[in-house]
Structure formats: C-alpha cells, structure tokens
Amino acid sequence: MITFEDVTVRFGDFTALPNLSLHVEEGEFFTLLGPSGCGKSTALRTLAGFTEPSSGRLLVDGRDVTALPSDRRGIGMVFQNYALFPSMSVRENIAFGLKVARRPKDDVHERVQEIAEQVALTPAQLDKGVAELSGGQQQRVAIARALVLRPRILLLDEPLSNLDAKLRGQLRIQLKELQQQFGITSIYVTHDQDEAMSMSDRIAVLDHGRIEQIGTPREIYERSATEFVCTFIGSVHRLGEQAVSRLAQMPGSPVAEGLRSYVRVERLTLQDRHRPSDGRLVVDGIVDRADYHGYFTQYSVRLGDRSVSVRVPWSATESAFTAGDEVAIGVAPEDVLQYETSGTEAGA
C-alpha cells in the first residue's frame, strides 16, 4: 500500500535519508525503530508531506503522492506533543479537521460523538478544555482528531514518549486494539524497543538513515541480520575468542571461529556447578549480585576478572541464587549470534 522508492532527504549538506526503500502492506502496523537522529521521524514527515524529498518517489496504492500537499494524501498524524489547541475544548479539537473540510454541522456532531465513544472519551470530557485532561486522555484526543477524518493511513510519531511507564503500557494495548478495530494502515515511530516489539506486525530498524533489517518482532530479535540490530535490540553478552573456539568445537555446532559473537542474556543459563551441562558450554563463576525484578532476576556473575549478566525468568521449580554462590553459566551453540569482524576490540 505504501512504498518508499529510493527516497533521499537532505538538509543542506546533511543527508538524513539516503535512498530509503521499503513497502508497507495494507492494514499493517509497521514500526520505524532506531536511536535518536537515525531518520525515522524524517521518513514519517516525508510521507505525511511536511518534508520534501530531494529525490525518489512516495507511492500510496500505486499512486505517486510525492508532489501532493499533505491535506490531499488521506493521511492522519499523531504528534509526540499531540499538537492540540489549548484554547479549544476537546470537542472542538476533534472537530477541527472536519470543519476545515466544511462538513455539514450534523455530520460533524455525529462523527465526533462516534469517534469519542470509540476512543473512550466521555460526553463530559468532550466539553472540557484539553488542559483539564490527563496525559493519557490528551493522547486519546489526538488520536480521535486524526481518526475522525477517516484516513486510510495513520502516522504516529512517538505518541507515548511523554507518558509515565504504567500509562505507556496501558496505551500500547489500546493503540493496537484501535488500529485493529479500524483496520488502518499505521506507521509508528519510536526508539523504545518494548513498544516496537509488543505492538508491531513488522519493524524496520534504522541507523544513520539506512535500513539495517526489516522483519517481524521475532525475526528482528531471534535472527538479527546485522551486529547493530543485535546490540540495539535487547541485552546481549559479547563472547570472547576462547569461548567461541570451544563452542565451535562442540559436536554439530553452528558456531564458526573468527566472527564477532553474542548471546542474549536471557539465553544464558545459571545452574549449580555440578549439574549436567545438557549440551551447553559451561563456565564456572561466582554470583556477585542478584537483582530481583519479579518476573525475572538479573544476576551479575564473576568469571575470573570479568562479570557477566544473566537474566533468569521466575520459576517455582528453580532455586534462587545469592551473592557468593558458586554457579555455572551455560551457553548453547544454537543461541549464538555471529557477525563479520569490524576491527573493534574483542569482548570477554
């Protein structure tokens, strides 16, 4: 449905997006994920028509919209700061686009009431000023204002970043439910990995304006295509040359020597020293610290003169370790992610 064809965006001598090409399917919740300054918001604003590309084309349903003004692209947008009008009531904010489009008064009233109910805004809240609402309620107003125009595409630029952690978690679920309810093709911009992983059908990971990988959350996490994706998503431990060599020599191991090698911290196992290794490479260590998080415990384990983090999910059948316990860390060869060397110093 949405296609970027070799889209390049420059600001003076700076190239924010060099030859970006990607395709988003109809009805998909597609996320642009990456660190600050990677070009994800620039890509969103270019699709919306707020930023003009230096070259390339933008297609919606096969139609070239590159030169179309933003109000003719059939796209709704929710901004990071919501961009609500403080002098207007909630009702007036939601109705603003309809009034600009000169919709009949009865139609405006009906559609505002309908969308307010769908995003869980009460009749009493509609007559309040936006400053009287909580952050989560303001976010729903911003979404309602975008959806009331019935766009086929919804763009969301870090809409949850100004909210506290608990509210962000609640609104992630609501946003995804609304997107599925309306069937709107959505492109979501965030630097928050948890948001991207929990909400997206597919994710594009960007770095310096270039796509490192496009895939489902599971593909991005479990089969990271590049070293950048591997180290940006989740928590990993870099394996040293000796550990890689031993893993490579295990029967049937897919591990190759001479590559930069990582394992995600929750894929490491922590066990009593004398327990069977079950086909894993086992290294002895001593627990330095145990940080309890409820559904998992994060251990810092000393291996000689270095420390390794191990994340152990809560289990009713596994005993917890404490500082000073003698343990063994296990690594399965199939859990190792490997990449071509790039000249950076070797890890532990």
N, C-alpha and C positions, 0 to 999 in steps of 0.2 A: 504493500500500500504506500509506504513512504520510502523513497530512495534518495540517498546522497550519492551523486556521481562525481567523483574526483573534485569535491568541493574544497577550495582553498580560501582561507580568510586571512588577510594581512591588515595590520595596523601600523602604517608607516613601514619601517624596516623589519618589524617583528611579524613572523608568521605564526599565527595562533593555531590554524588548522592547515596542515599540508596534505592536500589530495585525499580528503576523507571520503571513503566509500562504504556504505552499509545499507542494508534493507530491513525494514520493519514490517512484519505481517499485519494484516487487518485484525483488530481485536486483541492485539498482543500488548502486554505490559513489559515494555523494553526499558532497561536502565542503562544510563551512561555513568560509569563509575570510575573514579580516579582521584588523585590528590588535587589540592588547590592549584589552579593555574594550568591544568592539563588540557583545557579546551572544551570541556563538556558543556559548560554554560554557553560558550560561544556557539557551539553546534546547535544548541536549543534555540538561541536567539536568532540564528541564521534561518532555521526552519520557520520560526514564527514571523520572519520578515522584518525584524528590528535591526539586523546586521546584514549588510550586503556582501556577498562573497566576491572575491577577486576573480575567481574562475570556477568552472564546474556548474552542475545543474542540480536542482531540487525537484523531485517528481512526487506528486500525490495522485495515486490511481493512474499512473502513466502520463498525467498531465504536467507539463512544465510550469511550476509556480515561481520560478526563480525571480522573475521581474514583477510578480503580483504584489500589490500593497498588502500589509498584514491583515487588514479587515476583510479581505476578499479570499482568504485562504481556508476559511472554515475551521480555524484552529482556536481553541481556548487555552488560556495560560494562567497558571497559578504561580505567583512570585514568592520568593523567600520571605519578603516582608509583607506579603499579602496585598500591598498597594490599595488598601481600602480608603474610601473618602471619609475622613473623620467628621466632617460637617453634616454627613448624611446618616439617616437611620439605616438599620440593617436591610429593611425592605427596599429602600431607595438604592442602596449599594447593589443589591441583587438585580434590581430592575434597570440599572443604568444602561447596559448594553441594548436591552430591548427598546428603551425609549430613544436611544440614538438611532436605532434601526426603524423608528417610527411605527412600532407595532401598535395595534389598537389597544385602548386602555383596558378593556375587558380581558383581552388576551394576555396583557402584561400581568394583571392581577392574578389570573388563573395560573399562569406558568410560575409566577413567584411563589404562590401558595403550594403548588405541586412540588417544586424543587426543594422548598424549605422543609416540607414533610419528609422528603426522601433523604435529606442530609441531617435529619433530627434537630431542626431548629423549630422552637415552639412559636405559636402566634404571639405570645407576649414578647419573645426575643426579637421578633421582626420589627417591633416599634421602638426598640431601644437604640441608643447610639452605639457605634461599634466599640467605643472606649469602655462601655459598661460590660462588655463580654470578656470571658477568659480567652487565653491564647488558643485553646482548642476550639472554642466556639467561633473565634475570628477566622480560624483556618477553614472551618466549615462554610462560613460566609463567602470566603474567597473561592472555594470550590463551587458553591452554589452559583455565584456570579458567572463563573466560567461555563458551568453545565447548562444554565438556563437558556443559553443561546443555541443549545443542542448541536455542539460541534461534533464532527466525526473524529477529531484528534484533540487530545488533551495533553498539554505540556506542563510539567511540574518541576520548578527549579528550586530544589532543596526546601520544600514547603514545611518540613518538620524541624528544621535545624534550630529554631528559636524556642522550642518547647522543652520541658523537663523530660527526663528519661522515661518515667512512667507513662506520661501522656503520649510521648512519641510511640511507645509500644502499642498503646490502645489505638491510636490513629492510623498506624500502619495497617492494622486489621481492617479498620473502617474504610480506608482509602482503597484497599484491594477489593473489598466487597462492593464498594460503589462502582469501581471500574468494571467489575464483572457484571454487576446489575445493569449498567448502561451499555456494556459491550463496546466501550470507546477505546480506540487505539491510543495508548498512552506512552509517552516517553518521559522518563523520570530521571532527574539529575541528582546525584548525591556523592559524597565522599565517605558515607557511612556504610561499611561492609554489611553490617547486620540488616540494614534496610534493604540493600540490594539483594541479599541472599534470600530474605524472607518474603519479598514482595514480587520478584521478577519472574517472568516467563523465560526471558533471556537477558544477558548482561553483555555490554561491550566495555572492556577495561581499557582506559586511555592513559597514555603517558606522553607528555610533550606533544599533544595534538594527534598522536598516532594510535591506532588501534593495536593493542597487544594481543587481544583474544576476544572472540565473540562465542558465547555458548550459554547453556543452561547453568543455573547456580551450581548444580552438581558437577558439571563438566569443568567449570571455572575452578572449583575448589579441589576436586579429586584428580583432574588431569590438566593442571596449569600448563599452558603452552609455552610460556617464557619464564625466565627467572624473575622478572619484575612481577608478573602475576602471582607467582608462587610466594614471594616475600611480602607482597602488598596485601594479599588476602589471608586472613587468619594469622596464627602464630606458628613459626617454624623453627626448627633447630638445624643449624648447619653441621654436617658430618665432616670429620677430619679424614685425612688420607688413609690413616691406619684402619679406621672403622670401615671406610668404603672398600678397602682392599679385602678385609675379612668377609664383608658381606658379598663381594663379588665371587669369592671362592666357595661360597656355600652351594651345595648341590641344587641345580635348577634355578639359580639366582638370575634375575633380570638385570642386576646391578653391574655397571661397567666401571672400570677404573679410569682415572684421569678426568672425570667430569665433576662439576660442582654439584654437590648432593645435599638434599634436605629431607627432613621428615617432619610432619606436623606434630605438634606437642601432644595432641590427644591420641596419636597413633603409637606413641611410645608406651610401653607397659612398665609398671612398677610392681615388683614382687619380692618375696623373701629370697635370699641368696641361694638357698639350696633347692628351690622349686625347679622342676623340669623346664627347659627353655622353649619347648614346643616349636622348634624350627626357627627360632629367632636368634640373632646375635645378642648375647647377654654380656653386660659390663657391670662390674661391682661398683657400688658407691655408698655414700652416707647421706642421709637426709639432713639438710641444713635448716630447712624451714617448711612449714605446711600452712598454706593459706586456704581456709575453708570458705567456699562460696555458696554452699547449699547444694546445688545440683552437681557441683564438681569441686575437687580440691586441687589447688595448684601447688606442686612440690618443687622446691629447689634442692637438687641433689648434687653433691660434690663428687666429682670424678677426678681424683688427684688434685691438680692445681686449678681446675676449672669447674664451673657449675652448669647444670643442665636443668631446664624447666620441663616438668612432666605434668600434664593435666589428666587427672583421673576422675571419670564420671562417678557419681554417687552410686553405691551398690549396697544392698542389705547383706550380701554374702561375702563382701571383701572387707578385711580389716583395715582400719586407717593406720598410717604411719605417723610417727612423731619425730621431732628433731633428735638426731643421734642414732636413729635406727639404721642398721646395716641392711642394704637392699641391693637389688639388681635391676638395671634398666634393660628392657628388651626392645629390639628393632627388627621388624620383619622386612626382608628384602623387597617384597612387593609394595611396601609403603614408601619406598624411597623415590623421590622426585629428582631427576638429574638434568643438567643443562651444560652446554658447552662452556668451557672456561673463558673468562673475560679479563684475566690478568689481575684480579683483585686478590688480596692475601687470603690464604687458606683459613678455614674455620677449625673449630675444635673437633 
